[in-house]
Amino acid sequence: LGEKVPFAGSLLPTAASPDIFYLVAKIEFRMDQLGRFEEVVLLAVMRLPEKDAYGVGIRREIAERTGRDVSFGAIYTTLERLARKGYVESRMGEATPERGGRAKRYFRIKAPGIRALERSRETIASMGGLVHAG
Amino acid sequence: MPDERSSLEFVVKYQQIEQLLNQVIAESKRDPSEKITVDQFVAETTAILEDLKSRGKLLDNNMLAELHRATLQREQDLEFEIKAARSTEEKPATSTEPVVPPTAACFLLDLFLSRADALAILGDIVEELPAKVAQYHPWGARVWFWSETMRAIVRHNPICRWLLISGLLRIGKWIFGSGAAE
């Protein structure tokens, strides 16, 4: 973590003497960061057209792009976490006969989600730069 | 002038036959179980040919013969294409036996998940089920359905998650703790 936490400001003490402010900053930093799977799900939601951005579409997109066959439980848990962070929003759609008359839940990425993806990409790029330099 | 008109009529009628051919092939691909036979196509094309013959003054014999030959050729092609379409459609039809979602799994999802989660997740699993039936054996699809159900419940219901974790801890304690106690 160290001194590169952008939002912790003066609250951040030295890493050698962690106190409550440091711990809060660390938790906030972790909450602000995107996990690998969160990033994949967020990218899938962003890529898909609005009519396909529901569980089945997202699952197929992830399977197609990454070759990983993920469960619906994992996708929905991640999407709910992203929704709590304010990165995506959802709405209930129409019920269709092939789903046994059950409604779809559509997801849409929000501006903070796009910013989080950009930050994540910048982090990866800077780390990639270090790899090339090293 | 009559030559131009007859040529035009020939083209129009030929296009009609082409459209009819495409329509019949499309229908046979859409629903292979439906009884669409070559006879139907022949009957319709014969009607068009009769119509042309009734106004035969506009068409010379060569054109009629050419049209007839083309129609016969198309009939043969049609027969071949319908067979090909049905053979490709029949493969998944044999593997996609209708599989009813396991009632108990649906009940458990309804029971342990919130209303919105149950609607969305159960709907997604049910929608994906035919693809899994085509991919695996119907029994494999049922196993997949149950696996998705249990994973969704464990991930979404804190009580079930707690029960699972505490159960695993108890099993671990029983396995490793009993040895230490002795």
Interface residues (C-beta under 8 A of the other chain):
Chain A: Y54 G55 V56 R59 S71 F72 G73 A74 Y76 T77 M92 A95 T96 E98 R99 G100 R102 A103 K104 R105
Chain B: P101 A116 D117 L119 A120 I121 L122 G123 D124 I125 V126 E127 E128 P130 S147 E148 R151 A152 I153 V154 R155 H156
